[in-house]
Amino acid sequence: MRRHLMTTTAVMLLAMTGAAHADMAAATKFLDAEIGEQSSLSRAEQEKEMQWFIDAAKPFAGMDIKVVSETITTHEYESKVLAKAFSDITGIKITHDLIGEGDVVEKLQTQMQSGENVYDAYVNDSDLIGTHWRYQQARSLTKWMANEGKDVTNPGLDLQDFIGLKFTTAPDGDLYQLPDQQFANLYWFRYDWFSDEKNKADFKAKYGYDLGVPVNWSAYEDIAEFFTGREVNGKKVYGHMDYGKKDPSLGWRFTDAWLSMAGNGDKGLPNGLPVDEWGIKVNEKSQPVGSCVARGGDTNGPAAVYSIQKYLDWMKAYAPAAANGMTFSESGPVPGQGEVAQQMFTYTAFTADFVKKGLPVVNDDGTPKWRFAPSPHGVYWKEGMKLGYQDVGSWTLLKSTPDDRAKAAWLYAQFVVSKTVDVKKSHVGLTLIRESSINHQSFTDRAPKLGGLIEFYRSPARVQWSPTGTNIPDYPKLAQLWWQAIGDASSGAKTAQAAMDSLCAEQEKVLQRLERAGVQGEMGPKLAEEHDLEYWNKDAVSKGNLAPQLKIENEKEKPITVNYDELVKSWQK
């Protein structure tokens, strides 16, 4: 009997040792095949981090965990490659679903409203930070990492290495979401056309200043006019590209900081305060008090209306005729076809599509004929304001998810953003989230083929690009109003002013319902009294703020351009 027990124990020990060995074997196989030198950690450090995941995951081995994100290249890589690796290494089975961005928000809302655990973790835009903070249905990751989730929080997570934490931190100072992927909207232009001596001479003769990266909208407009109808390499080209179909994607086109580029809202980074780039104003308690100028907001103020009017004018005069009937996804690849000189509003998520060999915008050696640069700003913009948008898809744990499932999902979330993995993942999707990845030698080597993307992310200009901020109390409800209102302007059914009047009124209806329902408690809306533009402008100026600004009579300011190569050199200094 004693001998039998000893034999059984020996078999069990061998099995346990074998299982642990198999885990590390899976990790070693993954590091060899997938990561190699594309990591900010040394091989020894990678193995140490993998061992931590193996040990931390033991209590959850065998669990089936479901997470969800939108369908972009970065998440496809996670779903197809990293989820399997994590499962092999930890024994936690991960199903990483990929669905449309709107569907992710719908699933999130369903779980928040029903309390049923639909998914164990969500990658949703940090644009929902104001929603998560006010409804208090998402776990504070700050509290989670210090308490229930402490035993499953990677000691090598290194939060300070993430470049987007300001975007996922609420007014209470707590972190509610962990960035997973991040990309900006930047100015895109044909560097080869802008460098052409004939184009430069003709532009200077016509406009009296140098052809270069436009610093303001006035210069962008001149450049759009100059190139539209001009023959380049035997083809008539366009000076601008955009999209205008009345479709949900039209809403992103504007909530993704178009108004801030024009000069809507107040100074402040990452978002204007007390009035943000949506034109929504908050009080000293971060309670939304209005969207319309009549309540001190700026959604229908002169800067916002100017931004919409310029969008309409440029689309009509300088873009291909088909652009007005296109959606976001249809218009995205068009600049890569070689007939567009510049685009004010280009998501860097399209970078991989713009550098494919064989495209008219790519040289034979694989270097791009185009470049990214900072977006120009409108006449209402002031130094100290944000200048564009960054999308930051971020891991979010809801309180309705049971603790053990949340812990297992949190391990997976940390795995796909870990220093071991992040450099390789960043090369696949080009959606950079860590300083250590941005500054990795492999990106220095690859930078010449990415058209200024790496230079931008290494530059001090980066901080002026940010997602929607905490002024927005219910992103899903408010965001859907934009495409309908601006679609009316795009179709010609309403003027720019009428469209924005309608939009701010609809936003205030949502704020009023939230205030009456009291579902957000002391953090919810508290609408202000109504007064005219002059009253609120005077009130803002008396407090050292800007919004809402008065109308500028001459909205065509002096155009300014800058040489791209000199701009990049100034960043490096």
C-alpha positions, 0 to 999 in steps of 0.5 A: 500500500505504501509502495502504491501511494509512493508510486501514485504520488510520483506519477502525480508529481511527474504529471504536474512537472510535465504540465508546468514544463509544457507551459514554458515549452509553449512560451518558448515556442511562441517567443522563438516563432513569433517574437524574436528580437521584436520586443523591448525586453531581452530574451531572459526578461521575456521568459521571466514575464511569460513565467509570471503569466504561467504562475498567475494563470494556474487558478484559472486553467481550463476556464473558457473566457470570451472577450470582444473588440472591433475588427481592425488589423491589430485585433485580428492579430490578437484574435488569430495569433495572440489568443492561441498563444495565451491559451497554450501558455496559460491553459485559459481558453480565450475566444476573442470575437471580432465585430463592428465598432457599433456592435461592440458598443451595443453589446456593452450597453446590453451588459450594462443595462441587463447586468448579464455577463455578455463578455468577460472584457471589452476593448472599446474606445476611450471615448466612453471614459465619461460614460464609464465614470458616470454610470459606475458600471466599469471597474476602476482599474486603479482600485482593481489592481490594488485590491481584488485584481492585485494577484493577477496584475503583472508587476512588469505592466509598467503603466507609465510606459503607456502614452494614452493613460490621460485619455482613460483616466476620469476626473476622480483620478482613477484609471478605468480603461487600459489602452490596447491600440491607438492611432491618430487623424493626421494631415496626409500629402503628396510629398513628391508633388510638393517637392516638385520644382514646377509645382513650387514655382507655379504655386509661389507665383500664384499665391505669393508664398511657398508651397508646403505643409499648411499650418492653417486652414487658409493655406490648406484651402489655397493648396486644394484650389491649386491642385484641383484640376491640375495635370500631374503625370498626365492625369487631372488631380484633386486638391482634397478628399473627404466623405459625405454619405449620411451614414453612422460613419459620418458622425465619427468624421466630426466627433473625432475632433474636427471641431477642435481643429477649427477652434471650437471649445476651450484651451486644455489638453487632452481636452478643452475645459470647461467647454470641450471639442464637442461643444459641451460645457461642464461646471466645476464638478464636471457636471455637463451644463449645456451644449448650445451657445444659449447655455454656454456651450459651443456646439452651434457657436461660430467656430463649430458652424465655420468648421461645418461650412468649410467641410461642405465648401471643400467637398464641393469645390476640391474633392472627387464628385463621388466623395459626397456619396461615400462612407468612411470605409469607401473613402479611406483607400482613395488617396492611395490611388494616386489622384489626391494631393492632400487630405486634412483628415486621414486615420493613421490606421490606413498606413499599412494600406498606403505603403503596399508595393505597387501602389501609385503612391509608393516608390519602387524601393518601398518608400512612400511618395506621401507623408503624414504631418500635423493637421492645420488649424482653423481661424478660431484655434488658439495655442493650447487647444487640442489639434486632432483626434486619437482613437484609443481602443482600451480594455474595460472590465465591467462590474457585472463580470464575476471576479474569477472571470474578470481576473482571467480576462485581465490576464489576457488583456495584459498579455496582449499589451505586454512589453514582451509582445507589444513591439511585434504587435505594433509592427503588425497593426501600426497602432502604437501604445507604448513609449518603449515600442515607439522608440525601439530600434526596429521602428527607427529602421522602419520609419523611412517606409512609414511616411512620418508616422514614427516621427510624429509619435516621437514628436512633442506635437503628439500631445495635441491629439486626443480622444473624446474626453470626460465631458460626454456623459453618455457617448453611445446616446450622444454620438449617434446624433451627429451623423443625422444632423450633419448628414442634413448639412451634407445633403443640402437639406439644412444650412451649417448653422441650422444643422448645428442648432438642431444637433445641440438641441438634440444633445440637450434633450439627452442631457435633460433626460439624464438629469431628470432620471438621476441615474448618474447621481452627482456626476450627471448633467445639471443644465444651466440657464439660457442667455445669448452668445454675448453673455456667455462669451463675456462670462467665459473671458472674465474667467480666462476661458474662450468658448463660445467665441464671437464670430470673426468677420474675416475667416480667411486669415493669412495663410501659413505653410512650413517646409516638411523636412524642417518641421521634422528636424525641429521635432528632433531638436 
